């Protein structure tokens, strides 16, 4: 029996989520002073709005400063000037996500994009090109290496449209690398990840970024969240237990297009963006410096629930 498209259930183009991100430190000895840098407030955009947000901190910080970082992400600075043996930070938010427009893989050939972004004497770049240029170079966690450009070559054949080639590279990384939370730490060198073919979402994002930038393209690191409990009949996405990471490629005419190599998909309604930068170091959910503390235990919990329509 055939089914007409008119009889199929409509796909929602907007979803609202409630997110709770809990970070708890327990220190062996009291911390006398501490300064923390937080990327925990979702970044507003035409496709995403944070409807409400609360930050519950214990102990109460002596100072809090809310600002915007160099990449336009919401940023919170916390200072603690009294001894404490534990630190608890709970971010609660309500976020509304709108589905992006369908992409057109038959875009400009990738070499032409490289040519547009390359510096030439006498060339006056546009504001969009200047912004994209920040994401073309090597950074702390992203390497530019000929071996990584060579790895991507079979996906980036001469004349192939940029987004079509980026899709092929995402598929390749997903199929050739195994998700293994025990294989790496955040400080594991990228070339070690590349050699061992194992890692987690941050590693796969850094790898794809390194391949793209090694070819001369602009690509940025994106941090955020995934729905922790999928709809009935849908598989649970990898990386939904904590902050997730994916990448975004600059494509003239379409802007920035997201790719999730860990889950082998183009993010739609199930991805919530918190921040973007050159790599993980620019957008770590929480990092800081402490005086004292000794050894510590860290527990992170993330819950992302879809609100009823």
N, C-alpha and C positions, 0 to 999 in steps of 0.2 A: 504494500500500500504506500503510495507516495504521500508526502507531506509538503504542503506549500509553505513558503517562507512566512506568509502572513499568520500561519497558525503556530509558529514557534514562539516560545516565550521571549520577550524583549530583554536585551542585555542592559543592565543598569550602566549609566554613564557617570554616576557620582555615588560615592560610598563614604560614610562617616565611621570613624574608628575611635575607640578609647584605648589609650596606650598608657602603660605604667612601666617605668624603667627604674629598677632599684639597684643601688650600688652600696655595699656595706664593707667597710674596713674594720678589722679588729687587730689592734697593735699589741705586741708583746710587752712594751713599756710605753708610758704616756708620750704623746707627741706634744711638744711645748708650743710650737708654732707651725702653721700650715697655710699654703696658698694653693688654690685649686682653680683650674680653667675648665669650663664646662661647655660642651656642644650638645645640649639636650633639648633645645627648643626647635621644633620643625621649621624649616625655612619657608617663608611664604613665596608663592609663585602663582602664575595664572592657573596652574593645575592643582594647587594645594593651598588650603587655608587652615591655620590653627585657630579653632573657635574658642578654646579655653586652655589655660596652662597654669599649673601650680608646681612650685618647687618646695618640698618639705625637707629641711636640713636639720640634723641633730649631731653635734651641739649647734646652737644658734651661732652663725658666723658674726664676727665683730664688724665685718664690712662686706657689702655686696654691690657689685657694679655690673649693670647690664649694658652691653654695647654691641657693635657690629665688627666682625673681624675683617681682614684684608680682602677676603673673597666674598663679602656680603652676607656671611652667615651670622645669625644671632649668637651672641657669646655672653657667658656669665662668669664673672670672677668672684671668688669667695676667699675671704681671709679669716683665719682663726688665730687669736693671740692668747688663748688660755689652754692649759693642758687638757688633753682628752685621750681616752684609750680606745674609743670607737668613733667612726664617722659614718653616718647614714645619709644618703642623698636619694630622695624619691622624686622623680619627675612624672607628673600626671598630666595628660593632655587629651583633648578632643580634636581630631584632625579630619578635615573633609578633603577627599581626593577625587579629582575629575579625570576621566579617561583621556589620554592624549589622542590626537588625530592619527589616523592610519598613516604609516610612513610609506614612501614610494622608493623601493630599492633601486630603481633605475635613475639614480642621481648622477652627478658629475663624476667622471673617472677620478680615481683616488690620486693619480699623479697630478691632475690639474688642481686638486685641492692643495696638495703639497706646494705646488707652484704659487698659488695665491697667498699662502702663508709665509713663504720664504722671503727673506730680506733681499732687496735689490736697491742699489744706489739710485736715488731719484724717485723711488716709489713712495707714495703717500698712502699708508694703510688706513683702512676704515677703523672706526671705534670697535666694531665687532671683531675685526682681525687682530687688533691690539689686545683685546680681552682674550681671544683664543690663543694668542702667542704665549701667554703665561703657562699654558699647559702642553707645550711642545718639548720642554727640556727635561733633563735628568733632575731628579729630586732625591731626598734621603732614602726613599724606599723603591724608587723607580729608576731602573738602569737603562741607558742607551747603549746597546751592544750590537755588533754586526751579527752575532750568533742568533739574537732574538729577531732581528730583521729577516734573517735567512729562514727562521722557523715559520715566519708568517708569509713567506713568498708564495707558497702554493695557493694561499687564499687571496693574495693580492697580485693576481696576474696582470700583465700590462693592459690598460684600458678598462679594467673591471670597475663598475660603479662602486663608489666608496661604501655605501651602506650594505650592498650585496657582499662585498669583500669582508666587511666587519662582521656580518652574520656568519660567514664561513669560518672566520677566525674564532668566533665565540663557540661554534659547534666543535671545532677542532680541540680547543682547550678543554671543553666539557668532556669530550670522549677520551682524551688522552691523559687526563690528570684525575687522580682519585681524591675524593674528599676524605680527609683523615685528620681529625682534631688533635691527634697525638703526634703528628709528624713534624709540626713546626711551632715556633713561638713568634711573637711579633718581630723579634730581632733576627730571625733566621734570614740569611742573605737570599736574595731573589734567585741568584744563579744556582744555589743549592736546591731551592724549590724546583727550578727548571730541570736540574739533573735527576732529582728523585721522583719527579712527576706526582707529588703528593702535597696536600696542603689544605687550607681552609679558604673561606670567601675572600679575606683580605689578600691572601697570596694570589688567588686567581685574578682578582682585580688588578693587583700590581703587575702581574705577568702580562695581562692583556694591554694594560697601559704601556708597559715597556715595549711590547711588540709594535704598537701603533706609533709611539713616539720615535722608536728606532727607524721607522719608515718616513719620519718627518711630519706626521699628522698631529693634531691637537686632540688630547683626550684627558678627561679629569676623573678623579676618584670621587665616588658618591657614597655617603654613609646614611643608614636609615634603618627601617624596620620592615618586617614581613608579618603578614597575618599568621598568628601562632596556631590557630585552629581553622583548617580549611573547610570550605563548604562540603556538604555530604557528597561523597563520590569523587572528590578531588584529592590528589596526593598532597601530602604535607611538604612544603618547600624546605630545602636544606638551608640552614642558617636562621631559622625562625625563633631559636631559643635565646638569642642575644642580638646585639646590633649586627646588621647585615652590611655588605659592601658590594657595590657594582660599579660600572663605569659609564661614561658618557662621551660620545664622539662628536666633534664639531663638523657639521655638514652645511656648507653654504646653501642658502635657500630654504633649509629646514631647521636650522638652529642646532641645538644639542639633542642627540638621540641616545637613549639609555640602552645598555646591554648588560644582562646578568649572566656571566659565564658559569657561575656555580650551578644555576638552575637551567641554563640553556634556553633563556627566553628574553623577550623584550618586555621590560616592566610596564604594567598597565595599572589596574586598580589595586593590586595587592602590595605595592611597594610604597612606603612612606619615606620621603626624603627629609633628612635632618640637616645635612650640610654637604658641601663639596669643596674640594681643594686639589692640590697636586698629588697628595697621597694620604695615607692614614695619619701621618704625623700632623697634618694641618687640621684634621677634624676629629681627633680622638674624643670619644664621649666625655672622658674625664682624665685629666692629667695634672700633675702639680709637683710641688716640692714640700718636704716636711723636715722639721728639726726634731730628731729623736725617733721614737717608734720601734726601732729594732726590726725584728721579723714581723710580718703581718699576714693575715688571712684575708682574702678577697672573695666576696660572693656577689654575683651579678644575676639579676632576674629580669626578664622582659615578658610582658603580657600585652598582646595586641588583639583586641576583640572588636568585631564588627557590630555596630549598633543596628537594631531592627529598623527596617525600612519604614 
